[in-house]
Amino acid sequence: MGFQSENIEEYHDIWVFCEQRDGKLQNTDFELISEGRKLADERGAKLVGVLLGSDVKGIASELGGYGADKVIICDDPALKVYTTDAYTKVLCDLVNDKKPEVLLVGATTIGRDLAPRCAAKLHTGLTADCTHLDIDMDKYLDFLRESSTIEVDPEKFKMDDTNLKMTRPAFGGHLMATIICPRFRPCMSTVRPGVMKKSEFDQAKADACELEMYPVSLSEDDLKTKVLEVVKATKKMVDLVGADVIVSVGNGISSDVQKGLALAEELCDALGGGVVGGSRVAVDEGWLSDDHQVGQTGKTVHPKIYVALGISGAIQHKAGMQDSEVIIAVNTNDAAPIFEVATYGIVGNVFDVVPKMIEEIKAQKAAK
């Protein structure tokens, strides 16, 4: 009880911690600023980006182009390379001084390290790895109607609740849990990269964005660790989040996995280049590595074309791809849930249908 926020009405504005690496903003920043803009509008609050680093003022206004009203810049040579001690100290000092109502952090390698340490020092709650955020109750109930099997009766909900509703997968993705933090501020959440849609960049908004330089107070005693060298290792990873075309495979290829994967690759090539994704089954069975997984427990994607081959469409998978521009589903079960979100549905065996799709696509290209 000693840590309860007694005056939560003193806390205002929606904040986004904006991560930079080597002086370059990350794509996650733009996704969170875009989402934060919606939350700020719902709350009638300002949207503030928080940028820590060394000599980073020149990149700050870009955040305004995606919706930030203001960017607070903490600039110091000790912040050039991320360290837990320095970033936690500076961010917590800033929060205690300015008192934001909400603080969003990307669920990146850095964010997953920084956010829980700040939450512990600030004596507030943290909901990790969120995939959906709401403040307005009407919008939250609309989300429940679209994404759950709950019978939504507004009379059963506290409609004047203005807490941040933070939704995340639970129990291995079998449940979706919505968490609120009613007694403590700021409400903190890490948000999975690729989940939130990035807004279009607006140069006029970037030019109008307010920049505030905030004095940094760091002593030798504050820094328990020192970065001596940064060694960058490269590993070829599948970029599902940035792909325009994704062909995903599921349990429907189990009778001949290698042939199914080969067909998926060939279909990607026929569609002009893309990447192969998979359902949780495909990853759990070892057919594909973790970075190929699409869904609430994998990656959330928004490609121009998403093809689901032999994927039944569990709610966790649908939630990770249902906002794709065009969805093509192939499944032997005409009642498969994947057809509920499909633009085009084909009832049939993957091994029979996909070769015909490839042949037809090639013929159409040749005709042009």
N, C-alpha and C positions, 0 to 999 in steps of 0.2 A: 504494500500500500504506500510505502514511502516514496516510490517512484511514479505514482500516479500523476498524470498531468492535470493539475487542478484548474488551470486556466487555458483550456484548449481553444477558447475563443480568441486568444492572442495569436494563434497560428493562422497564417494566410498564404495564399499562392501555391501553385503547382510547380515543383522543381524537377529538373531532369539533370542527372549527372552525365556530362558529355565527355566521352572517352576520346583521347587523342593518342596516337602512337607516332613517334618521329615527326611530330608537328602536323599530323594529318588527322582530320576528324574521321570517325568510323561510321559506316553505314547505319549501324545500330542507333547512333545519335539522332539521325534524321527520322528514323522510324519512331523513336520515343518522343521526339519533339512533335511529330505529327499527331501521335496519340495524345500527348499531353495537351495539345491545343484543344482537342475535343473535350477533355476533362475540365480544362480551365474555362471553356465556354459554358459547360454544364454548371460549373460552380460559381461563375461570375467572378473569376479570379484572374490574376496575371500568370502567364507562363514564363518561367525563368530557367534558362540554361546555366549550368555551373561548369566552368572549364578550368581545369588545373593543368599547369605545365610551365614551360620556360619559353619565353618569347612567342606566345601563342595569340596575342591580341589580333594579329592580322587575319586569323581564320575564324574569329568569333562571330562576325556578322553573318556568315553563311547560315548559322543556326536560325537567324531571323527569317531567312528565306523560306524556312519550313514551318514557321509559326511562332517562334519565340518572341515575346515582347521585349525581353531583356536578357542579357548574358552577363553574369558575374564572373570576372576573370581573376584567378589567383595565380600570379606569375612569380616564379622564383626558380633559380638554378637547381635547387634541391628537388624540384618537382618535374624536372626534365624527363627522368625515367621513373616509372612507377615503383614505389616502395610502399608497403603496407603502413609503416609507421608515419611517414610524412603525409600521405594522402588522407589517412584516417584523422590525424590531428587537424589538418587544415579544414577538411570538410565538416568535422564535428564543431570546430570553432565557429565556422560560418553558419551552420544550422542553429547553434545556440544563440547566436547574435541576431539572425534575421527571422527565425521561427517560421519555416515553411509548413504548410499543412500536409503536403504530400511530397515524397522524394522517390523518384523512379530511377532505377539503375539497370543497365543492360546486363543480362545473365551471361556475360562473357567471362573469360578467364579472370580478368581483372575485377569485373563486377561481382563475381561470386566470392572473391576474396575480400573486397572492400566493404560491400553492403552489410554482411553480418557483423563485422567488427564495429562499424559505425552504429548499427542498431544496438549492440550491446553497450557501447559507451553512452549512447543517447537514452538508454533505458526505454526503448520503444520496441514494437513488434516488427517483424519482417516476414512477408510472404514471398517465398522463393519460386522462381521459374514460372511466372504467371503467363497465361495465354489470352486473358481477357480482363478488361478493366472497365468499371462503370462508377459513376457517382449518382446520376439521375435514376431514381427508382423506376420510372416508366420505361426507360431504355433498358434497365437491367431485366425487368420482367419480359420485355420483348425478346431479349437474349435467351431467357429461360424457355420461352415458348418455341423458339427456333432450334435450340440446341439441346433440349432435355426432354425427358418423358414426364416431367413434373406437371401436375395439373395446377396451372397458375390462377390463383384467386387473389386479386389485389387486397381483399378484405383480410387475408391472412398475413399480409406483409405490413411492416411499418413504413408507410409511403412517404413520411417526412424524413426518413433516414438519409443524411447527407454524407455518411462515411464512404470512403473509397471501398468498392466491392472488388476484391481481388480473387480471380478465379484461376485455378491451377489443377493439373492432373494429380490424382492421388491413388494410392494402392496399385501402383504399376500401370496407371492409365485406365483402370477399370471404373474409376469414379472421377467426377469433376467436383472439386470443393471450392466454395466461395467463402472467403475469410474477410472479416472486418476487424478494425482496430479502434474501438470506440473510446478508449480511455487514455490513449497515449498519442503523442505527436512527435515527429511527423509520422504519417502512415507510410511505411516503406515497402517497396516491392521491387524485386528483380524481374525483368521481363525477357522472355526467350527471344533471341534474335530471329528475324524473319517472320515473326507472328503479326506485327502491326504493319499496316500499309503506310508507305512513305508518301507524303503529299507532293504535289508539283512544286518545284522551286519558284519563288516569286521574288524577283530582284528588288522591287519596290519595298517589300516588307523587310528584306535584308538591309536596305539603305536606312529604313526607319528604326531598326532595332537599336535599343539603348544598350550601351556598353558601360559597365562599372568595374573599375579596377579595385580589388579588395586587398588591403595590406596583409601580407603573410607573416605569421610569427612562428618561426622555427628555430630552435636552438640545438646544439649538439646533443643535449640530454634527450631531446624528442626523437632523435634518430638512432634506433638500436641496430639498424642494418645499413650497409653501404653497398651499392652496386659497383663492383670492380670491372665487370665486363659483361656485355650482352652478346650471347652466342645464339644466332638464329638458325634453327634447324628447319629444313623444308621437307614436307611430306605431301605427296599428291593426294588431295582430298576432292571428293565429289562436291561440286557447287550446285546443290539443289535449289538453294534460295535464289540464286541469280539466273537460273535456267529459264529459257522461254518455252522449251519443250521438255516434258518429263514423261517417260513411259515406265510405269511401275508394275511390278509383278507380285502375285500373291500365291495362295495355296493352290490355285488353279493350274500351276505349272509343275506340281509335285510329282506327276507321273514321269516327267522327263525334264529335270531341272536345267540341265545344260542346253537342251534344245530350246526351252522356254526363254532362257537368258539370251541366247543367240538371236531368237526372233525379236526380243525387245530391243537389242542393239541394232538390228537391221531396220526395225521400224523407226527408231530414232534417226538413223541415217536418211531414210526415205523422207522423213518429215523436215529435213534440212538441218539436222544436227540437234542433238539433245542429250540428256543424261538418263540413265536407268535408275529408278528408285524402287522401293519395295515396301511391302506392309511389314508389320511386326513379325508375322510368321516367317517371312522370307529372311529376316535378319536373325531371328531366334534359331532357325534351322541351319544357319551358317551359309546360306546361299549367297548372301551379300553382307558386306561389312556395315557397321553401325551408321556410318556417314551416309548410307543410302536410304535410311528409314524415313518415311513420310508419316506424319501423324502427331497427335498430342505428345507422345513420348519420343518422337523423332523430330523432324523439321516440319514447320508449317510453310507451305509454298503457295505462290500465286502465279503460275506460269500462264502463257497464252494458250498452250494446249497441254492438257493432262490426260494421259491414257492409262486406264486401270485394267490390267489383264489378270483375270482370275482372282480379283479381290472382292470379297463379299461386301465390304463397306461397313465395318464396325464403327461405332460412333467416334472412337478415338482417331480412326483413319480419316473419316469424312471431315472431322473438324480441322485436320491438317491440310486439306486440299480443296474444300468445297468452294473457295473463293476464286478458283482458277477461271480464266475467261471462257474456255471451252473444255468440257469434260466428256471423254469418250470411254464408255465402259463395256467390257466384254466379259460375260459370265454365263455359265450354263443354267444358273438358277434365275428364272424370270422374276422371282420375288426378292432378289438380293437387295439389301438396303442401298448399295452403291447406285442403283438406278434412280433413287429418289433425288439425287443431286446431279445426275448425268444430263448433259445436253443432248447426247446421242447414246442410245443403249443398244447393244447387239447381244442377243441371246444365242450362245453357241460356245463351242469348245475353242479355247485359245489357239490350239495347234491347227485347227481348221480355218478359223477366221483371220488370224493375223497374216498368213501368207497371201490371202486374197486382198487384204487391206494394202499390203506392200505392193502387190502387183498393180492394183488400181491406182495408187498414188504415183507410181512410176509411169503408168500409162497417161495419166492426166498431165504430168510434167512433160512427157515427150510430145503430147498433143499441143502444148503451148510453145 
